[in-house]
Amino acid sequence: KDSKKYKDRHSAAVKATGETDALIVMQGKVLGKDLVAAAFDFSFMGGSMGSVVGE
């Protein structure tokens, strides 16, 4: 059994990283072309996804 509640683990990860989820998404342009990039931040709860990211 996990020693910490998910809510407590999530709160600690938000405080430590400044992010609200493991998935970080950015959009912009490179050489005039649209670009979307997404990455999982493993430092946020080992890359754990929230329910919205998983959908």
N, CA, C and O atoms as CSV, one atom per row, in Angstrom:
chain,resi,resn,atom,element,x,y,z
A,1,LYS,N,N,0.846,-1.188,0.000
A,1,LYS,CA,C,0.000,0.000,0.000
A,1,LYS,C,C,0.884,1.241,0.000
A,1,LYS,O,O,1.926,1.277,0.654
A,2,ASP,N,N,0.458,2.246,-0.735
A,2,ASP,CA,C,1.191,3.507,-0.795
A,2,ASP,C,C,1.123,4.200,0.561
A,2,ASP,O,O,0.079,4.204,1.214
A,3,SER,N,N,2.230,4.780,0.976
A,3,SER,CA,C,2.284,5.418,2.293
A,3,SER,C,C,1.701,6.829,2.302
A,3,SER,O,O,1.443,7.380,3.373
A,4,LYS,N,N,1.489,7.422,1.125
A,4,LYS,CA,C,0.927,8.777,1.047
A,4,LYS,C,C,-0.348,8.761,0.210
A,4,LYS,O,O,-0.483,7.979,-0.731
A,5,LYS,N,N,-1.275,9.639,0.574
A,5,LYS,CA,C,-2.491,9.787,-0.218
A,5,LYS,C,C,-2.141,10.503,-1.521
A,5,LYS,O,O,-1.236,11.337,-1.561
A,6,TYR,N,N,-2.870,10.165,-2.587
A,6,TYR,CA,C,-2.628,10.787,-3.891
A,6,TYR,C,C,-2.724,12.306,-3.789
A,6,TYR,O,O,-1.895,13.023,-4.350
A,7,LYS,N,N,-3.730,12.794,-3.075
A,7,LYS,CA,C,-3.932,14.243,-2.933
A,7,LYS,C,C,-2.689,14.905,-2.333
A,7,LYS,O,O,-2.271,15.965,-2.798
A,8,ASP,N,N,-2.101,14.295,-1.312
A,8,ASP,CA,C,-0.904,14.857,-0.671
A,8,ASP,C,C,0.302,14.789,-1.603
A,8,ASP,O,O,1.092,15.731,-1.673
A,9,ARG,N,N,0.440,13.679,-2.316
A,9,ARG,CA,C,1.548,13.515,-3.258
A,9,ARG,C,C,1.433,14.544,-4.391
A,9,ARG,O,O,2.434,15.124,-4.812
A,10,HIS,N,N,0.205,14.766,-4.882
A,10,HIS,CA,C,-0.034,15.737,-5.951
A,10,HIS,C,C,0.290,17.149,-5.473
A,10,HIS,O,O,0.956,17.903,-6.181
A,11,SER,N,N,-0.169,17.509,-4.294
A,11,SER,CA,C,0.111,18.847,-3.746
A,11,SER,C,C,1.610,19.094,-3.620
A,11,SER,O,O,2.084,20.187,-3.931
A,12,ALA,N,N,2.354,18.102,-3.172
A,12,ALA,CA,C,3.807,18.234,-3.032
A,12,ALA,C,C,4.472,18.399,-4.397
A,12,ALA,O,O,5.415,19.178,-4.533
A,13,ALA,N,N,3.994,17.676,-5.403
A,13,ALA,CA,C,4.564,17.779,-6.750
A,13,ALA,C,C,4.297,19.153,-7.354
A,13,ALA,O,O,5.173,19.721,-8.007
A,14,VAL,N,N,3.104,19.689,-7.146
A,14,VAL,CA,C,2.773,21.033,-7.636
A,14,VAL,C,C,3.695,22.061,-6.989
A,14,VAL,O,O,4.223,22.943,-7.665
A,15,LYS,N,N,3.881,21.943,-5.694
A,15,LYS,CA,C,4.747,22.881,-4.974
A,15,LYS,C,C,6.200,22.776,-5.446
A,15,LYS,O,O,6.877,23.794,-5.594
A,16,ALA,N,N,6.676,21.567,-5.680
A,16,ALA,CA,C,8.078,21.352,-6.056
A,16,ALA,C,C,8.387,21.764,-7.493
A,16,ALA,O,O,9.491,22.228,-7.780
A,17,THR,N,N,7.413,21.596,-8.403
A,17,THR,CA,C,7.687,21.835,-9.824
A,17,THR,C,C,7.061,23.103,-10.386
A,17,THR,O,O,7.510,23.614,-11.412
A,18,GLY,N,N,6.031,23.615,-9.727
A,18,GLY,CA,C,5.312,24.769,-10.267
A,18,GLY,C,C,4.349,24.389,-11.384
A,18,GLY,O,O,3.721,25.264,-11.980
A,19,GLU,N,N,4.226,23.105,-11.675
A,19,GLU,CA,C,3.306,22.607,-12.700
A,19,GLU,C,C,2.094,21.986,-12.016
A,19,GLU,O,O,2.123,21.714,-10.816
A,20,THR,N,N,1.022,21.763,-12.788
A,20,THR,CA,C,-0.175,21.142,-12.220
A,20,THR,C,C,-0.385,19.721,-12.720
A,20,THR,O,O,-1.275,19.018,-12.241
A,21,ASP,N,N,0.430,19.294,-13.682
A,21,ASP,CA,C,0.322,17.947,-14.232
A,21,ASP,C,C,1.665,17.562,-14.836
A,21,ASP,O,O,2.524,18.420,-15.035
A,22,ALA,N,N,1.848,16.295,-15.124
A,22,ALA,CA,C,3.114,15.828,-15.695
A,22,ALA,C,C,3.246,16.180,-17.172
A,22,ALA,O,O,4.360,16.261,-17.690
A,23,LEU,N,N,2.117,16.391,-17.859
A,23,LEU,CA,C,2.162,16.708,-19.280
A,23,LEU,C,C,2.336,18.208,-19.470
A,23,LEU,O,O,1.544,19.008,-18.973
A,24,ILE,N,N,3.383,18.574,-20.197
A,24,ILE,CA,C,3.649,19.977,-20.516
A,24,ILE,C,C,3.473,20.128,-22.020
A,24,ILE,O,O,4.091,19.400,-22.797
A,25,VAL,N,N,2.630,21.074,-22.434
A,25,VAL,CA,C,2.348,21.293,-23.850
A,25,VAL,C,C,2.651,22.741,-24.193
A,25,VAL,O,O,2.304,23.659,-23.450
A,26,MET,N,N,3.308,22.931,-25.337
A,26,MET,CA,C,3.631,24.273,-25.814
A,26,MET,C,C,3.244,24.372,-27.277
A,26,MET,O,O,3.229,23.373,-27.996
A,27,GLN,N,N,2.930,25.584,-27.710
A,27,GLN,CA,C,2.672,25.797,-29.129
A,27,GLN,C,C,3.346,27.076,-29.571
A,27,GLN,O,O,3.553,27.995,-28.779
A,28,GLY,N,N,3.682,27.120,-30.833
A,28,GLY,CA,C,4.339,28.298,-31.383
A,28,GLY,C,C,4.635,28.086,-32.848
A,28,GLY,O,O,3.976,27.292,-33.520
A,29,LYS,N,N,5.633,28.802,-33.339
A,29,LYS,CA,C,6.030,28.688,-34.739
A,29,LYS,C,C,7.534,28.481,-34.816
A,29,LYS,O,O,8.292,29.040,-34.023
A,30,VAL,N,N,7.950,27.678,-35.772
A,30,VAL,CA,C,9.359,27.481,-36.078
A,30,VAL,C,C,9.515,27.719,-37.578
A,30,VAL,O,O,8.909,27.025,-38.394
A,31,LEU,N,N,10.325,28.697,-37.923
A,31,LEU,CA,C,10.521,29.062,-39.333
A,31,LEU,C,C,9.186,29.290,-40.034
A,31,LEU,O,O,9.005,28.910,-41.191
A,32,GLY,N,N,8.244,29.924,-39.307
A,32,GLY,CA,C,6.943,30.260,-39.875
A,32,GLY,C,C,5.936,29.126,-39.898
A,32,GLY,O,O,4.806,29.327,-40.342
A,33,LYS,N,N,6.302,27.958,-39.441
A,33,LYS,CA,C,5.384,26.811,-39.433
A,33,LYS,C,C,4.855,26.580,-38.025
A,33,LYS,O,O,5.595,26.671,-37.045
A,34,ASP,N,N,3.555,26.278,-37.939
A,34,ASP,CA,C,2.950,25.990,-36.641
A,34,ASP,C,C,3.580,24.743,-36.031
A,34,ASP,O,O,3.899,23.780,-36.727
A,35,LEU,N,N,3.747,24.789,-34.725
A,35,LEU,CA,C,4.357,23.670,-34.015
A,35,LEU,C,C,3.652,23.466,-32.683
A,35,LEU,O,O,3.371,24.428,-31.967
A,36,VAL,N,N,3.370,22.225,-32.357
A,36,VAL,CA,C,2.872,21.851,-31.035
A,36,VAL,C,C,3.822,20.792,-30.498
A,36,VAL,O,O,4.121,19.815,-31.185
A,37,ALA,N,N,4.292,20.982,-29.280
A,37,ALA,CA,C,5.195,20.020,-28.651
A,37,ALA,C,C,4.628,19.629,-27.291
A,37,ALA,O,O,4.107,20.472,-26.561
A,38,ALA,N,N,4.734,18.359,-26.963
A,38,ALA,CA,C,4.263,17.867,-25.671
A,38,ALA,C,C,5.312,16.929,-25.091
A,38,ALA,O,O,5.962,16.172,-25.812
A,39,ALA,N,N,5.462,16.997,-23.774
A,39,ALA,CA,C,6.432,16.136,-23.097
A,39,ALA,C,C,5.925,15.810,-21.700
A,39,ALA,O,O,5.254,16.621,-21.062
A,40,PHE,N,N,6.255,14.612,-21.237
A,40,PHE,CA,C,5.954,14.247,-19.864
A,40,PHE,C,C,7.149,14.593,-18.992
A,40,PHE,O,O,8.285,14.238,-19.306
A,41,ASP,N,N,6.879,15.290,-17.890
A,41,ASP,CA,C,7.921,15.666,-16.934
A,41,ASP,C,C,7.981,14.593,-15.852
A,41,ASP,O,O,7.118,14.534,-14.976
A,42,PHE,N,N,9.012,13.741,-15.919
A,42,PHE,CA,C,9.116,12.634,-14.970
A,42,PHE,C,C,9.303,13.126,-13.537
A,42,PHE,O,O,9.001,12.393,-12.596
A,43,SER,N,N,9.800,14.362,-13.352
A,43,SER,CA,C,9.982,14.873,-11.989
A,43,SER,C,C,8.642,15.180,-11.316
A,43,SER,O,O,8.593,15.379,-10.102
A,44,PHE,N,N,7.554,15.220,-12.095
A,44,PHE,CA,C,6.219,15.423,-11.530
A,44,PHE,C,C,5.591,14.054,-11.307
A,44,PHE,O,O,4.977,13.494,-12.215
A,45,MET,N,N,5.741,13.522,-10.118
A,45,MET,CA,C,5.142,12.247,-9.720
A,45,MET,C,C,5.480,11.118,-10.694
A,45,MET,O,O,4.628,10.281,-10.993
A,46,GLY,N,N,6.686,11.093,-11.174
A,46,GLY,CA,C,7.103,10.021,-12.076
A,46,GLY,C,C,6.359,10.011,-13.394
A,46,GLY,O,O,6.205,8.956,-14.010
A,47,GLY,N,N,5.890,11.180,-13.842
A,47,GLY,CA,C,5.173,11.256,-15.112
A,47,GLY,C,C,3.717,10.852,-15.012
A,47,GLY,O,O,3.095,10.550,-16.030
A,48,SER,N,N,3.158,10.838,-13.813
A,48,SER,CA,C,1.770,10.447,-13.601
A,48,SER,C,C,0.822,11.396,-14.331
A,48,SER,O,O,1.012,12.612,-14.313
A,49,MET,N,N,-0.204,10.826,-14.973
A,49,MET,CA,C,-1.185,11.633,-15.690
A,49,MET,C,C,-2.417,11.863,-14.833
A,49,MET,O,O,-2.860,10.973,-14.107
A,50,GLY,N,N,-2.961,13.056,-14.926
A,50,GLY,CA,C,-4.261,13.322,-14.340
A,50,GLY,C,C,-5.343,12.737,-15.242
A,50,GLY,O,O,-5.042,12.304,-16.354
A,51,SER,N,N,-6.583,12.715,-14.793
A,51,SER,CA,C,-7.662,12.096,-15.567
A,51,SER,C,C,-7.912,12.812,-16.886
A,51,SER,O,O,-8.242,12.160,-17.877
A,52,VAL,N,N,-7.766,14.125,-16.930
A,52,VAL,CA,C,-7.998,14.873,-18.166
A,52,VAL,C,C,-6.928,14.538,-19.197
A,52,VAL,O,O,-7.245,14.376,-20.375
A,53,VAL,N,N,-5.680,14.433,-18.785
A,53,VAL,CA,C,-4.587,14.085,-19.702
A,53,VAL,C,C,-4.804,12.690,-20.272
A,53,VAL,O,O,-4.532,12.455,-21.449
A,54,GLY,N,N,-5.281,11.781,-19.468
A,54,GLY,CA,C,-5.485,10.407,-19.903
A,54,GLY,C,C,-6.599,10.234,-20.916
A,54,GLY,O,O,-6.657,9.217,-21.607
A,55,GLU,N,N,-7.482,11.213,-21.011
A,55,GLU,CA,C,-8.587,11.122,-21.973
A,55,GLU,C,C,-8.104,11.612,-23.263
A,55,GLU,O,O,-8.856,11.635,-24.236
